[in-house]
Amino acid sequence: MNWIKTKNNTKINLNEIPSLDIDTLRDEIIKLNKRPVGFFGKEWGEGSTRLFVILADDENSDLYVSSCIFDADEKGYESLTQTIPSFHIFEREFYEQFGIKPLNHPWLKPLRSHKKEYKFFEMEGEEVHQVAVGPIHAGVIEPGHFRFMCNGEIVYHLEIMLGYQNRGVEKLMVEHPTNQLAESICGDSVIAHNLAYSKVMECLKDVKVPKRAQLIRTMALEMERAAIHIGDLGAIAGDIAYLMGASVFGATRTLVINTMLEFSGSRFGRGLINVGGVNFDIDNEKIERAIKTLTKVEKDVDRMVKTMLKNSSVMSRLEKTGTVSTEKALEIGLVGMAARACGVNLDSRFDFADECFKSLALPRKLFKGKGDVNSRFKLRYQETMESLSIAKRILDMLKNGYKEEVLNTEQNALSADSMAISIVEGWRGEVVHIGMTDMNANLSRYKIKDPSFNNWYGLALAVRNNGVSDFPLCNKSFNLSYCGNDL
């Protein structure tokens, strides 16, 4: 068999992963025709490199894993991107890290490294001009360079150059794996990244997490989703000069993150999740206060969004701005909220649900989006209301049952020669963590994929044929992470 078929949060024996030649693996990938979630290398002794490929069968909640080994003198292979464009970013990363070139890749440019000159796309014509923004921006925004090719005010093409804060997180994770490092990967996705890391380590250590802790984790993930979505509703309102919305959403978001502060001592949930469960239980007094607060948040968000959507000036700015078609979203491999707003039905909470989420038996609501700012705005609203409802339901469950310890401190050593894959649906989309151990049961490779990795190119496509002045609005509607991409 050329693939191992496995599930999310399941340990795999490394020695059982097939190793094919690159041509066979390439043919297998094309034949299987599943969505890539992992495509990364590992040093494999005597100068060789082993490429691991993980594909997702979202409909059946299956993951397919295979690999190939490049000898030291093998420096290239025929690019997959020519046939399956969603591999474009994965192949660029693999080439940058290991020097094995995807031949005939249509857009082979540096992803994070600034060691080589970055050659921007050029257009010619008397009316064509360039607008360069960044990498240093006004305010507190992270560093990134944006190069617009314009005809007057209309954007023909946007090229985004990142990598200004490449921190070597994956190497640090092998050397010093901790929950504190995991929750520092991306500051607005603390819960999602820490949860994915914890699940990887729990798989590799065969740790069972108490049900009460599982519920608290799920609640925290949904509160993170609601808080950031509300903040982004406010950011979108601010960019169209609807100041009432910006003010209301800003204050409302604060209520959610201050509730998280009561639970963990951090407004963003730092220190809450630990390998084996959570560090803090929640007593009934805090639960009652949280339910009351989240109920108020639901009402305030609902009222403000409905008020905005009745305003013709608001709708004229949101509708048909920054559109990405369903076909393009599928082609380039968008994930998460950005994909769902285009009508692509991806949500790893349901596609790769853990036992806790399954036990809630939640209905899956589909979103028929048009891929514009309006769709991303409305989807954020829908997901905010759903997440607040889930959080309140879990709080009620915690109040009335599951009276047990919330942290399992009885933990084994890491399993030797193993791999664990964890996919968690953060508010942007799927957060993927992959841990691998060697024969001595030490971490030997740790791979991280933030949803921004998939979605930055989607923003570049969204801006085409829009005005330069529409870029801030398009950018806010995606709200992608620089540090999540740069790692």
C-alpha positions as CSV (number, residue, x, y, z in Angstrom):
1,M,0.0,0.0,0.0
2,N,1.3,3.5,-0.9
3,W,-0.5,5.4,1.9
4,I,-1.3,5.0,5.6
5,K,-4.9,6.0,6.2
6,T,-5.3,7.5,9.7
7,K,-7.4,9.9,11.8
8,N,-6.9,13.2,13.5
9,N,-5.1,13.0,16.9
10,T,-3.9,9.5,16.3
11,K,-0.4,8.1,16.7
12,I,1.4,6.6,13.7
13,N,4.4,4.3,13.7
14,L,7.0,6.1,11.5
15,N,8.4,2.8,10.3
16,E,5.0,2.0,8.7
17,I,4.8,5.1,6.6
18,P,5.5,4.1,3.0
19,S,8.6,5.4,1.2
20,L,8.1,5.8,-2.5
21,D,10.2,7.2,-5.3
22,I,9.2,10.8,-6.1
23,D,7.7,10.0,-9.5
24,T,5.4,7.3,-8.0
25,L,4.5,9.6,-5.1
26,R,3.7,12.4,-7.4
27,D,1.4,10.2,-9.5
28,E,-0.2,8.9,-6.3
29,I,-0.9,12.4,-5.1
30,I,-2.5,13.4,-8.4
31,K,-4.5,10.1,-8.5
32,L,-5.8,10.4,-4.9
33,N,-6.8,14.1,-5.5
34,K,-7.2,15.1,-1.9
35,R,-6.4,18.4,-0.1
36,P,-2.8,18.9,1.1
37,V,-2.4,19.7,4.8
38,G,1.2,18.7,5.2
39,F,4.1,18.7,2.7
40,F,7.4,19.0,4.6
41,G,10.9,17.6,4.8
42,K,13.1,16.1,7.4
43,E,16.9,15.4,7.3
44,W,17.3,11.7,6.9
45,G,21.0,10.9,7.3
46,E,24.0,11.0,4.9
47,G,22.7,14.2,3.3
48,S,19.4,12.8,2.3
49,T,16.0,14.4,2.9
50,R,12.7,12.6,3.5
51,L,9.6,14.4,2.2
52,F,6.4,13.7,4.1
53,V,3.0,14.3,2.5
54,I,-0.3,14.4,4.4
55,L,-3.6,14.7,2.5
56,A,-7.0,15.3,3.9
57,D,-10.2,13.5,2.9
58,D,-12.6,16.0,4.6
59,E,-15.8,14.1,3.7
60,N,-14.7,10.9,5.4
61,S,-12.5,12.5,8.2
62,D,-9.5,10.5,6.9
63,L,-5.8,11.6,6.6
64,Y,-3.5,9.9,4.1
65,V,0.3,9.8,4.8
66,S,3.1,8.9,2.6
67,S,6.7,9.9,1.9
68,C,9.8,9.7,-0.4
69,I,13.5,10.0,0.2
70,F,15.7,12.3,-1.9
71,D,19.4,11.3,-1.9
72,A,22.0,13.9,-1.4
73,D,22.6,14.4,-5.1
74,E,18.9,14.7,-6.0
75,K,18.0,18.4,-6.2
76,G,14.8,18.5,-8.1
77,Y,11.5,16.9,-9.1
78,E,8.6,17.8,-11.4
79,S,6.4,20.3,-9.6
80,L,2.9,19.3,-8.4
81,T,1.7,22.9,-8.6
82,Q,1.3,22.6,-12.4
83,T,-1.4,20.0,-11.9
84,I,-2.7,20.9,-8.4
85,P,-2.3,24.6,-7.7
86,S,-3.0,24.3,-4.0
87,F,0.5,22.8,-3.6
88,H,2.1,26.1,-4.7
89,I,2.9,27.4,-1.2
90,F,3.9,24.0,0.2
91,E,6.5,23.4,-2.6
92,R,7.9,26.9,-2.1
93,E,8.5,26.2,1.6
94,F,10.0,22.8,0.9
95,Y,12.4,24.3,-1.6
96,E,13.4,27.1,0.6
97,Q,14.2,24.8,3.6
98,F,15.9,21.9,1.8
99,G,17.0,23.2,-1.6
100,I,15.1,20.5,-3.6
101,K,13.6,22.4,-6.5
102,P,10.0,21.8,-7.9
103,L,10.9,22.1,-11.6
104,N,8.5,24.2,-13.7
105,H,6.8,25.7,-10.6
106,P,5.0,28.8,-11.9
107,W,5.7,31.1,-9.0
108,L,8.9,29.9,-7.3
109,K,9.9,32.8,-5.1
110,P,11.2,33.1,-1.6
111,L,8.6,32.5,1.0
112,R,10.3,33.7,4.2
113,S,14.0,34.0,3.5
114,H,15.5,37.3,2.4
115,K,18.9,35.8,1.5
116,K,18.0,35.9,-2.2
117,E,16.7,38.8,-4.2
118,Y,13.0,38.8,-4.4
119,K,12.0,39.6,-8.0
120,F,8.6,41.2,-8.1
121,F,6.1,40.8,-10.9
122,E,6.5,43.6,-13.4
123,M,3.9,45.2,-15.8
124,E,4.7,47.6,-18.6
125,G,2.6,50.5,-20.0
126,E,2.4,54.2,-19.8
127,E,-0.5,54.2,-17.4
128,V,0.9,51.4,-15.1
129,H,2.5,52.4,-11.9
130,Q,3.6,50.7,-8.7
131,V,2.6,51.4,-5.1
132,A,4.9,50.0,-2.4
133,V,3.7,49.7,1.2
134,G,5.8,48.4,4.1
135,P,7.4,46.5,5.6
136,I,7.3,49.1,8.3
137,H,3.7,50.3,8.8
138,A,2.1,53.0,10.9
139,G,0.7,51.9,14.2
140,V,1.2,48.4,15.6
141,I,0.7,46.3,12.5
142,E,3.4,43.5,12.0
143,P,6.0,43.8,9.2
144,G,5.1,42.8,5.6
145,H,5.7,44.3,2.2
146,F,2.9,44.9,-0.3
147,R,3.6,45.8,-3.9
148,F,0.6,47.0,-5.9
149,M,0.6,47.1,-9.7
150,C,-2.0,49.7,-10.7
151,N,-3.6,51.5,-13.6
152,G,-4.8,54.7,-12.0
153,E,-6.6,53.6,-8.8
154,I,-7.4,50.1,-10.0
155,V,-5.2,47.2,-8.8
156,Y,-4.1,44.8,-11.5
157,H,-2.0,42.7,-9.2
158,L,-0.8,42.6,-5.5
159,E,2.3,40.8,-4.5
160,I,2.9,40.2,-0.8
161,M,6.4,39.6,0.6
162,L,6.7,38.3,4.1
163,G,9.3,36.6,6.3
164,Y,10.5,39.7,8.2
165,Q,10.0,37.9,11.6
166,N,11.0,34.4,10.9
167,R,11.7,33.2,14.5
168,G,12.6,29.5,14.0
169,V,9.6,28.3,16.0
170,E,9.7,24.8,14.6
171,K,13.4,24.3,15.6
172,L,12.7,25.8,19.1
173,M,9.8,23.4,19.5
174,V,12.1,20.4,19.0
175,E,14.7,21.8,21.4
176,H,12.3,23.1,24.1
177,P,8.7,21.9,23.6
178,T,6.4,23.8,26.0
179,N,2.8,25.0,26.1
180,Q,4.3,28.5,26.6
181,L,6.1,28.3,23.3
182,A,3.0,26.9,21.5
183,E,0.7,29.7,22.7
184,S,3.3,32.3,21.5
185,I,3.2,31.1,17.9
186,C,0.4,33.5,17.0
187,G,-0.8,36.0,19.5
188,D,-4.5,36.1,18.5
189,S,-4.7,32.2,18.2
190,V,-3.3,31.3,21.6
191,I,-6.0,28.7,22.4
192,A,-5.9,27.1,18.9
193,H,-2.1,26.6,18.7
194,N,-1.8,25.6,22.3
195,L,-4.6,23.0,21.9
196,A,-3.1,21.6,18.8
197,Y,0.3,21.2,20.5
198,S,-1.2,19.7,23.6
199,K,-3.1,17.1,21.5
200,V,0.1,16.1,19.6
201,M,2.0,15.6,22.9
202,E,-1.0,13.7,24.4
203,C,-1.0,11.4,21.4
204,L,2.7,10.7,21.6
205,K,2.5,10.2,25.4
206,D,-0.8,8.2,25.4
207,V,-2.3,10.7,27.9
208,K,-6.1,10.6,28.5
209,V,-7.6,14.1,29.1
210,P,-10.5,14.4,31.6
211,K,-13.9,15.2,30.1
212,R,-14.3,18.3,32.2
213,A,-11.0,19.6,30.9
214,Q,-12.0,18.8,27.3
215,L,-15.1,20.8,27.7
216,I,-13.2,23.8,29.1
217,R,-10.8,23.6,26.2
218,T,-13.6,23.5,23.6
219,M,-15.3,26.4,25.4
220,A,-12.1,28.5,25.3
221,L,-11.6,27.8,21.6
222,E,-15.1,29.0,20.9
223,M,-14.6,32.1,23.1
224,E,-11.4,32.9,21.2
225,R,-13.3,32.5,17.9
226,A,-16.1,34.9,19.1
227,A,-13.7,37.5,20.5
228,I,-11.5,37.8,17.4
229,H,-14.5,37.8,15.1
230,I,-16.2,40.6,17.0
231,G,-12.9,42.6,17.0
232,D,-12.7,42.1,13.2
233,L,-16.4,43.2,12.8
234,G,-15.3,46.4,14.5
235,A,-12.2,46.7,12.3
236,I,-14.3,46.4,9.2
237,A,-16.7,49.0,10.5
238,G,-13.8,51.3,11.2
239,D,-12.4,51.0,7.7
240,I,-15.6,52.1,6.2
241,A,-15.8,55.0,8.7
242,Y,-18.8,53.5,10.5
243,L,-17.6,54.6,13.9
244,M,-20.6,53.5,15.9
245,G,-20.0,49.9,14.8
246,A,-16.3,50.2,15.5
247,S,-17.0,51.5,19.0
248,V,-19.7,49.0,19.9
249,F,-17.8,45.9,18.6
250,G,-14.6,47.1,20.3
251,A,-16.3,47.4,23.7
252,T,-18.2,44.1,23.2
253,R,-15.1,42.2,22.3
254,T,-13.6,43.4,25.6
255,L,-16.4,41.7,27.5
256,V,-15.4,38.3,26.0
257,I,-11.7,38.6,26.6
258,N,-12.2,39.9,30.1
259,T,-14.2,36.8,30.8
260,M,-11.3,34.7,29.6
261,L,-9.2,36.8,32.0
262,E,-11.3,35.6,34.9
263,F,-10.9,32.0,33.8
264,S,-7.1,31.9,33.2
265,G,-5.5,35.2,34.3
266,S,-4.9,36.2,30.7
267,R,-7.3,38.0,28.3
268,F,-6.1,35.7,25.5
269,G,-6.1,32.5,27.5
270,R,-2.4,32.1,28.1
271,G,-1.7,29.6,30.7
272,L,-5.1,27.9,30.5
273,I,-4.3,24.8,28.5
274,N,-1.6,22.3,29.5
275,V,-0.6,18.8,28.2
276,G,-3.1,16.5,30.1
277,G,-5.9,19.0,30.4
278,V,-6.2,22.6,31.8
279,N,-4.5,24.4,34.6
280,F,-7.6,26.1,36.0
281,D,-11.1,24.8,36.9
282,I,-14.1,27.2,36.7
283,D,-16.4,27.5,39.8
284,N,-20.1,28.1,39.6
285,E,-19.9,31.7,40.5
286,K,-17.6,32.5,37.6
287,I,-19.8,30.3,35.3
288,E,-23.0,32.3,36.2
289,R,-21.2,35.6,35.6
290,A,-19.8,34.4,32.3
291,I,-23.2,33.1,31.0
292,K,-24.7,36.5,31.9
293,T,-21.9,38.4,30.1
294,L,-22.0,36.2,27.0
295,T,-25.8,36.6,26.8
296,K,-25.3,40.4,26.7
297,V,-22.6,40.1,24.1
298,E,-25.0,38.0,21.9
299,K,-27.7,40.7,22.1
300,D,-25.2,43.6,21.4
301,V,-23.6,41.9,18.4
302,D,-26.9,40.9,16.9
303,R,-28.3,44.4,17.2
304,M,-25.3,46.2,15.9
305,V,-24.8,43.8,12.9
306,K,-28.5,44.1,11.9
307,T,-28.3,47.8,12.1
308,M,-25.2,48.0,9.9
309,L,-26.7,45.6,7.3
310,K,-29.7,47.9,6.9
311,N,-27.5,50.8,6.0
312,S,-27.2,51.4,2.3
313,S,-23.8,53.2,2.7
314,V,-22.4,50.2,4.6
315,M,-23.7,47.7,2.0
316,S,-22.3,49.8,-0.9
317,R,-18.8,49.3,0.6
318,L,-19.1,45.7,1.6
319,E,-20.9,44.1,-1.4
320,K,-18.8,43.0,-4.4
321,T,-15.6,44.3,-2.8
322,G,-12.6,42.0,-2.6
323,T,-14.3,39.0,-4.2
324,V,-12.7,35.5,-4.5
325,S,-14.7,33.0,-6.5
326,T,-15.5,29.5,-5.2
327,E,-13.4,28.0,-8.0
328,K,-10.4,30.1,-7.2
329,A,-10.7,29.4,-3.5
330,L,-10.7,25.7,-4.2
331,E,-7.8,26.0,-6.7
332,I,-5.4,27.9,-4.5
333,G,-6.4,25.9,-1.3
334,L,-8.1,28.5,0.9
335,V,-9.1,27.2,4.4
336,G,-11.2,28.2,7.3
337,M,-13.4,31.3,7.4
338,A,-11.9,32.7,4.1
339,A,-12.9,29.5,2.3
340,R,-16.3,29.2,3.8
341,A,-17.1,32.8,2.8
342,C,-16.5,31.7,-0.8
343,G,-18.9,28.7,-0.5
344,V,-16.2,26.1,0.2
345,N,-17.5,23.8,2.9
346,L,-14.4,23.3,5.1
347,D,-14.6,23.2,8.9
348,S,-12.3,20.9,10.8
349,R,-14.5,21.1,13.9
350,F,-16.9,18.9,12.0
351,D,-14.6,17.3,9.3
352,F,-12.0,16.2,11.9
353,A,-14.0,16.5,15.1
354,D,-12.6,15.3,18.4
355,E,-14.7,13.2,20.9
356,C,-15.7,16.3,22.9
357,F,-17.0,18.2,19.9
358,K,-18.8,15.1,18.6
359,S,-20.6,14.7,22.0
360,L,-22.1,18.1,21.7
361,A,-24.0,16.8,18.6
362,L,-24.1,20.3,17.0
363,P,-25.8,20.9,13.6
364,R,-23.5,22.0,10.8
365,K,-24.7,25.2,9.3
366,L,-23.6,25.8,5.7
367,F,-22.8,29.3,4.5
368,K,-23.7,30.4,0.9
369,G,-21.1,33.1,0.5
370,K,-20.1,35.1,-2.6
371,G,-16.5,35.5,-1.5
372,D,-16.7,39.3,-1.0
373,V,-16.1,41.4,2.1
374,N,-19.8,41.3,2.8
375,S,-19.7,37.5,2.9
376,R,-16.7,37.5,5.3
377,F,-18.5,40.1,7.5
378,K,-21.8,38.1,7.6
379,L,-19.9,34.8,8.2
380,R,-18.0,36.3,11.2
381,Y,-21.4,37.4,12.6
382,Q,-22.9,33.9,12.1
383,E,-19.9,32.2,13.6
384,T,-19.8,34.6,16.6
385,M,-23.4,33.8,17.5
386,E,-22.8,30.1,17.1
387,S,-19.6,30.2,19.2
388,L,-21.2,32.2,22.0
389,S,-24.1,29.7,22.0
390,I,-21.7,26.7,22.2
391,A,-19.7,28.4,25.0
392,K,-22.8,29.1,27.1
393,R,-24.0,25.5,26.6
394,I,-20.7,24.1,27.8
395,L,-20.7,26.5,30.8
396,D,-24.1,25.2,31.7
397,M,-22.8,21.6,31.4
398,L,-19.8,22.4,33.7
399,K,-22.1,23.9,36.3
400,N,-24.3,20.8,36.5
401,G,-21.8,17.9,36.1
402,Y,-18.4,16.4,35.3
403,K,-17.1,17.1,38.8
404,E,-13.5,15.8,38.4
405,E,-9.9,16.9,38.3
406,V,-9.0,19.0,35.2
407,L,-5.4,18.0,34.7
408,N,-4.0,14.5,34.2
409,T,-0.5,14.7,35.6
410,E,0.3,11.0,35.1
411,Q,2.1,11.1,31.8
412,N,4.3,8.6,30.0
413,A,7.5,9.4,28.1
414,L,7.1,10.1,24.4
415,S,6.7,7.1,22.2
416,A,9.7,6.2,20.0
417,D,9.6,6.3,16.1
418,S,6.2,7.9,16.1
419,M,4.2,10.7,14.4
420,A,1.1,12.5,15.6
421,I,-1.1,14.9,13.6
422,S,-3.5,17.4,15.2
423,I,-5.9,19.6,13.3
424,V,-7.7,22.3,15.3
425,E,-10.1,24.8,13.7
426,G,-8.9,28.1,14.9
427,W,-10.9,31.2,14.1
428,R,-8.9,31.8,10.9
429,G,-9.1,28.1,9.9
430,E,-7.2,24.9,10.4
431,V,-4.2,25.0,12.6
432,V,-2.1,21.9,12.0
433,H,0.7,20.6,14.3
434,I,2.7,17.5,13.5
435,G,5.2,16.0,16.0
436,M,7.7,13.2,15.2
437,T,10.0,11.3,17.5
438,D,13.2,9.3,16.8
439,M,14.3,5.8,18.0
440,N,15.3,7.3,21.3
441,A,11.9,8.8,21.9
442,N,13.0,12.4,21.5
443,L,11.2,14.9,19.3
444,S,13.1,15.0,16.0
445,R,10.8,17.2,13.9
446,Y,7.9,19.5,14.6
447,K,5.8,21.0,11.8
448,I,3.3,23.8,12.2
449,K,0.9,25.2,9.7
450,D,-1.2,28.3,10.5
451,P,-4.2,29.0,8.2
452,S,-2.6,32.2,7.1
453,F,0.0,30.1,5.3
454,N,-2.8,29.0,2.9
455,N,-4.7,32.3,2.8
456,W,-2.3,35.1,2.1
457,Y,-2.5,34.5,-1.7
458,G,-6.3,34.6,-1.4
459,L,-5.9,38.2,-0.2
460,A,-3.7,39.0,-3.2
461,L,-6.4,37.7,-5.5
462,A,-9.2,39.5,-3.7
463,V,-7.7,42.9,-4.3
464,R,-7.5,42.5,-8.1
465,N,-9.8,44.9,-10.0
466,N,-10.5,46.8,-6.8
467,G,-9.4,50.3,-6.0
468,V,-6.2,50.8,-4.0
469,S,-8.3,52.4,-1.3
470,D,-10.2,49.1,-1.0
471,F,-7.1,47.3,0.2
472,P,-7.4,48.1,3.9
473,L,-11.0,46.9,3.9
474,C,-10.1,43.7,2.1
475,N,-7.1,43.2,4.4
476,K,-9.2,43.6,7.5
477,S,-11.9,41.2,6.2
478,F,-9.2,38.4,5.9
479,N,-7.1,39.6,8.9
480,L,-4.2,37.2,8.3
481,S,-1.3,36.6,10.6
482,Y,2.3,37.7,9.6
483,C,3.9,35.8,12.5
484,G,1.7,32.8,11.8
485,N,3.1,32.6,8.3
486,D,6.7,33.5,9.2
487,L,7.0,31.1,12.2
